[in-house]
Amino acid sequence: MKIYLIEDDLNIGQALLSVFKDEGHEVVWVRMAVDAVARLQAEDFDAVLLDLGLPDGDGNEVLKRMRAAGLTVPVLIITARDGLQDRLKGFDNGADDYLIKPFEIPELLVRLRAILRRSGAQGEAEALWSNGTLALEEKRMRVTVDGTAVTLSKTEYALLLTLMKQSDRVLTRAELEKRVLPYSDGATLDVHISNLRKKIGDGHIRTVRGVGYMLQAERAT
């Protein structure tokens, strides 16, 4: 999948760039509204992630120009503007979905896949990750241990999914904080890991002292 990311925030942009590349997607990231539509007309993209508060203009104007130019690529707005009128304006201008910051990465990925399915742009197979008795169904955002469903918070789910997808290596604290807790000062990472361990049981997540965390030796599949 080729994604066009229009986002001026460096931390959010870098986090999304890292996540999408790990997912195997191609990403073009720009931070300004200028020439955004011209780039879309010159290249084929599967989806657009569009921030509304851009330094040189309003994302809504970019969206209106896109639709006026006949571009039908699916657009997911990502913004801190949470008012009803803001959401209605985004949809009226041609957005396919609207996600309010701060958001969790797994929710963004699910919403992105949903607008692609609605547009007919992408077929999708179920992604199942497992580690011993622990299983995660990515499409359904469902986690089970020994076949019994486990209820996780959005952050706990995001941490577990990230660890399972990168099960062959240690993920540093900085990596996990950037991918899963981009709006946090990092002080809560240990708390989330501790809560996650309590819910899924011991023996799945290993602490690598002074570095970070990884799954235990039995690899995810």
N, C-alpha and C positions, 0 to 999 in steps of 0.2 A: 504494500500500500504506500502511496506517495501522499504525504501530508504537507499542506501549506500552513505554517504557523505564523500568525501575525500577532505578536505580543512584545510589549516594550520592557516588561519587568525581567531583569537579568536572571534572578533566582528562579522564577517560574519557568522562563524559557529554557534555561540550562537543565532544569530538572526534567521537563517534558522531552527535551532533545535526547537526554540520556535514556529515559524510559522507552521512547519510540525506537531508538536504535537497538536497544536490547530486545525489543519485540520483533526486530527484523524489518522495520519500516524505513523508508526514505523520507527525510524531512528537509524542507526548505524553510528557514526561519528568518523573518524580517521584523524589524522593530518600528518601522514607520509606515504611515498610510500612503505616502507618495509612491506612485508607480506600482502599488499593490495589484491593482486591477490589470494593468498592462502585463505584469508577470503571469497572472492567471490566464490571460488571453494567449500568451506565447507558449505556455507549457500546460500539459495535462496533469491534473491532480485528482486524487480520489476523494479528498475531504479538506475542508478549511477549518482551522481553529482561529477564531477572531476575537481579540480583545476590543472593547469599545473605547477605553480611555487611552488613545494613542497620542504621542507628543505633538504630532503635526496635524491632527484631525480627529474626527469622531468615527469610530468603527461603523456606526450606522450608515454614514455616508459612503464608506467603502462598500458596504453590503448593497446599498441602493444602486451604486454604479455597476456592481457585479451583475445584479439582476437586470438592470436596464441594458447591459451589454449582451444579454442572452445567456449568461453563464449559469448553468444549472447544478454545478458541483455542490454537494451537501455542505452546509455551514453550521458549525456548533459555536455559539457565542460563549466566551468565558470572560466573566466580568464581576466586579464588586457591586455593580448597580443592581440592587435587589428589589426595587420598587415594582409594583404591578404595572404601572404605565411604562416603565423601562422594558419589562418583559414583553408586554403587548406590542410596543414599538418595534422591538427586535423581530418578533414573529411577523408583524405586518410588513416589515422591510424584506422578508424572505428567509429568515433563519429557520433551520430545521429543528434546532433545540437550543436551550438556554441554560447554562450552568453557572451558578453563583460562586464566586470565590469567598472564602477558601473552600476548596473541594478536595476530595480524596481521589488519588490517581485511579484506583479500580473503578470508581463511579464514572470518571471521565472516559475510560476505555470502554466500559459497557455502553455508555450513551453514544460514543463514536461508532461502535459496531452496530448499534440500533439504527442510526440514521443511514448507515451504509446499506443495511438490509432493506430498509424502506425504499432506498433509491435504486435497489437492485444492483448495486455496484460491487457487492462482495458476497460470495458464498462463505459459509462458516461451519467448521467442524467443531465438535465438542472438544475442549481442552481439559484433560484430566491429569492432575499431578498427584503423585503418591510418594510416601516415604514410610515404609513398613505398614503399620496399621492406620496411618494418617493419610487421608485423601482430600483433595480439593478439586471441585468442579468449577472451573473458571467462569463458564458461561452462566451458570446458575448462582455463582457466588456462594457455594455450599461447601461446608467443611464437615467431615465425619472422622470419628476415631472408632475403630472396630465396628464400623457400620452405623454408629450412633451419631446423629447430627449434633454439632457443637455451635453454640451461638457466640459469634465474635463481634466486637465493635468494628467499625470501618477501618480504623487504624490498625487494629490487630490483624484483620484480614489482609490489609495491604502489606504488612510486615511479613506475614506468612507466605503470601504469594510471591513476594520479591525473593525471599530466601529459597523457596522451592524452585523458582525459575533459574536461580544462580547457584544451584546446589553443589556444583563442582568446585566452589572456591569460597574463601572467606570474604564476607562483605564488611567493609570498614564501617565504623560508626558514622563517619562523614557521609559515606554513600547512602546508608539507610536513612539518615536524617534528611538528605537532599531529596531522595525519592519518595519518602513516605511522610516526612514531617517538615515540608518546606516552609511552613509558617511558624515553626517552633524554634526555640533557642537551643533545642537539643537536650535539655535537662530531663525531658519526660521519656526518652527512648528506653532507659532501663526499666521504668515503670511499665511501659507497654509490653516489653519483652517478658517481664515477670508475670504479668497478667495472662499473656498468651501461653506461657508454659503451664500455668495453673489449669488452663482450660483444655489444652491438648495433651497434657501429661509430660512426665519426664522422658528424656531419651531422644528427643527430636531436635532440639536446638542446642548447639554447643557454643559456649563462650570461648573465644580465643583471646586470652588475656593481653591487654594492651593494644589489640587490633580491632576486634569486632565480633561478629557472630556468623555461624554457618550451620547448615543441617548436619546431623550426625552422619557417620560413614555410609549408611544405607542411602543411596542416592534416589532423588525423585525421578519419576518416569513420566 
